[in-house]
Amino acid sequence: MSAPKPRASILDIMPYKGGEGTLPGFDKVIKLASNEGALGPSPKAMAALGDIASHLHRYPDGGAARLREAIARQFGLDASRIVCGGGSDQLISLIISAFSGAGDEVLYSAHGFLWYPIAARGAGATPVAAPEKDLTADVDALLARLSPRTRVVLIANPNNPTGTYLPKSEIERLHKGLPGNVVLVLDGAYAEYVARDDYSPGIELVERAQNVVMTRTFSKMYALSALRLGWAYGSEPIIDAMNRLRTPFNVNEAAINAGIAALSDADHVTRTRDHTAKWRAWLSEKLRALGLQVPPSEGNFVLARFAGNGGKSAHEADDFLRSKGIIVRRQDPSGLKDALRITIGTEDEMRAVAAALEEFLAR
Ligand SMILES: *Cc1c(COP(=O)(O)O)cnc(C)c1O
């Protein structure tokens, strides 16, 4: 008897593992493993869920028109060139599937977001990783790995898990080096956290070029991870392809309502941004003072590297943190075995993780 067999590229996928949320023996853990918003969602977003239970039998608006209009108003965009999705992961998969397949290559940087190679294989394409410099995407290395088969190039800016970013000028230089038929995806999952004069999430490049698309999420700054909500802004042909391929009702009603309300709460965004910047700087300094290497981060997390620190490994540190009820994220799947990624949480959570690491390193 023969059993159904998926395409070979599907079996090459290492399933994505999200951050854990529980630890045996702990009723309550400190979860700093998934870059969730430190202050939780806006109270306005929570209120907007309303009595969703009373109309669960109705399909949502398949085109998420009200949400797209709210996003367009907020960021000064053309609503017809926005597509929403069940998380930006889904949108990234749509882009890759629409523009690449068997025999094609999908290019990203070595410590780029882990979803990119999975989405590439899901489409039957071949993921190609370009080396980085100082844990930062390297435009020359990316351009050197272009081939006639390259169809999509993805840059998370700022990048997860490294926290590093490319200035606008480097993104422009990358784009200039790409043939017109190669889609450049600018993944701005952490764009709302960046406070750098030379940074841009890429809206002006989208406006100017036919081969650029930016993706954004409500999971990080807006702290709506559970609802699964993201959006993309791109050229007309890219958005058209995504709309043809997406499932008909890919954004649910709760996400639409909460997303609109979250956008309207500018104060909550400001509070979250200020809080995150303050405790990101505090934690980075603390960890450096303990002898760990912490690259400057523009996201709501820091990467702590243990290499050469008195023979103590990131894995041992992780085990110790777990024994204290603290969950951070190992980086072995990104090829950074010596590193842990720590999300910026509340003040108490930051003090707890810093104290635990100090205790571990003093042992
Ligand atoms: C978290 C993250 C995403 C995905 O977020 P969704 O929850 O799927 O919207 C995309 N890109 C990067 C770089 C991320 O860190």
The ligand as a Tripos MOL2 file, in Angstrom:
@<TRIPOS>MOLECULE
LIG
   15    15     1     0     0
SMALL
NO_CHARGES

@<TRIPOS>ATOM
      1 C1          7.4910   38.1530   15.0740 C.3       1 LIG1
      2 C2          8.0080   38.3470   13.6900 C.ar      1 LIG1
      3 C3          7.1880   38.2030   12.5710 C.ar      1 LIG1
      4 C4          5.8420   37.5670   12.5910 C.3       1 LIG1
      5 O1          4.9000   38.1130   13.2880 O.3       1 LIG1
      6 P1          3.3730   37.6560   13.1370 P.3       1 LIG1
      7 O2          2.9710   37.3600   14.5260 O.co2     1 LIG1
      8 O3          3.2980   36.4620   12.2320 O.co2     1 LIG1
      9 O4          2.7230   38.8390   12.5360 O.co2     1 LIG1
     10 C5          7.6930   38.4900   11.3200 C.ar      1 LIG1
     11 N1          8.9580   38.8700   11.1660 N.ar      1 LIG1
     12 C6          9.7970   38.9920   12.2070 C.ar      1 LIG1
     13 C7         11.1860   39.4300   11.9660 C.3       1 LIG1
     14 C8          9.3470   38.7280   13.4960 C.ar      1 LIG1
     15 O5         10.2030   38.7990   14.5220 O.3       1 LIG1
@<TRIPOS>BOND
     1     1     2 1
     2     2     3 ar
     3     2    14 ar
     4     3     4 1
     5     3    10 ar
     6     4     5 1
     7     5     6 1
     8     6     7 2
     9     6     8 1
    10     6     9 1
    11    10    11 ar
    12    11    12 ar
    13    12    13 1
    14    12    14 ar
    15    14    15 1
@<TRIPOS>SUBSTRUCTURE
     1 LIG1         1 GROUP 0 **** ****
